[in-house]
Amino acid sequence: MVVRRLPRGAEPAGTLTAMRVTPVTANLRTADIESAKGFYTDYLGLRDEEFNMGWVARYSTPRHEASVQLVTRDASAREDPVISVHTDDVEGAYAEARERGYEIMHPLTTEPWGVRRFFVRAPGGHVINVVGHQD
């Protein structure tokens, strides 16, 4: 599902807009990525290993229509997110989360591996990783 965001300033006064979401990826907690990998690659067919940094690895279908991330523990934040929501406007999403009063769990940060992200707590308690990829 893709949610289209109006350009900043195009929405009616006083209206907050939804961010433009590109993929959403489930973050599945596992104690050992290598021992879990076969289930997702061989059985579920998520054969394309997009990356593996030891603490997080993403496996996708060949055309990248679906993917999961296996996570042992987030390397730079105090809480693990349950999903990663990718957006092309992470700066705007961060500003809007703050404007709406949502609890920021990890500040907007450019990580050493090249993504810009923040974590926000959703109503109900889930921690969401909102991420933009640097070009």
Buried (B, 14 or more C-beta within 10 A) or exposed (E): EEEEBEEEEEEEEEEEBEBBBBBEBEBBEBEEBEEBBEEBBEEEEBEBEEEBEEEBBBBBEEEEEBBBBBBBEBEEBEEBBBBBBBBBBBEBBBEBBBEEEBEBBBEBEEBEEEBBBBBBBEEEEEBBBBBBEEE
